[in-house]
C-alpha cells in the first residue's frame, strides 16, 4: 500500500494587470508553509480527513468539501476512459485561509487532482488536468478561470491562452523581485468580489488593459524590469474592489513611498502584495503591513519568491 501526497503553493491571481489571464505561484523565503497538502490512498470506502490551521473554516460535512468533489469529478473522468477508480481515503491539510485572495480553493483543488492523477496512473496530461481544475474552481467562484490553478499546478508566472491546449504559457521571471504578501485576516468572497465589478468597461479602459498586458509580457521577455513594473496597475478590478479592503489606500501609499515597485490586490483580496527589487525593502514592507494592514489574529505577512515549479509530489509506503 502506498500514499501519494501533493503540496500545491499559494498564488496571486490577476497580478494587477492581467484580470483572469495572469497568475503567479508563491513560496515564502522563510520556508513556512503557504499552500495546502492533499494525500490519497486506497481504502475500503471513500473518506476525507481535514486538518490544518484553517480546517475549522471549512464545512463540517465532508461531502461538500471541494476535495471530495474533486474525487467524484476525477472518478467520472476516468470512467469515460474505461478506468475504474477504487474507494479512496483522502486527507487535506488546510494551510491557506478561505476567501483570502491567495488561491485557497485552487490550492486544494490542484493538490487533490495532482494527487489522484499521480496515485492512479497519470492518465491525464497537464492540459486535461488544468481543464478539470478550472471547472472545479468555477463551481466556487462562479466562472471558470485558471489564474490561480495554473500557477499553483505548474509554478512560475502563467499567462492563460484561452485555448484548450495549451491552456497556459509560462512567462520569464525577474530574478531580483521579492513579493511581500499581507493577508489582513478578513474574508472576501470571490463571487461577491466579482459582483461588485461593472458588467462592461469603456473603450479607453479596455485599450489600457490590453496595452499594459502586452507591454508587460514583452518587458519580461526583454528583461526590462523597470518597464515591466511600471505596467503593474489594475484598471479593471482595483478601482472597485479596494472599497472592500479596509486600509488598502494607506497601505498602497506607504509601500510605494518606501520603495515598492508596484502594489496591488492579490486576486479578489483582501491579501495585498508589494513588489520590491531587494529583500531589505521587502522585509521592511512586510513588517509595516503586519502592524498596520492586518485586522485580526488570522492575518499574516510573508516575503515570497515565485518558484519555478508548482506542485510537489511524494509517494510513501504505508
ABEGO torsion letter per residue (X at the ends): XBBBBBBBBBBBBGGGABBGABBBBBBBAAGBBBEBBBBBBBBABBBBBBBEAAAAABBABAAABAAAAAAAAAAAAAAAAGBBBBBBBBBBBBABBBGAGAGAAAAAAAAAAAAAAAAAGGABBAAAAAAAAAAAAAAAAGBBBAAAAAAAAAEEBBBBAGBAOBABBBBBBBAABBBBBBBAGBBBBAAAAAAABBABBBAAAAAAAAAAAAAAAAAAAAGBAAAAAAABBBAAAAAAAAAABBGAAAAAAAAAAAGBABBBBBEAOABBBBBBABAAAAAAAAAAAAAAABABAABBBBBBBBBABBBBBBBBBX
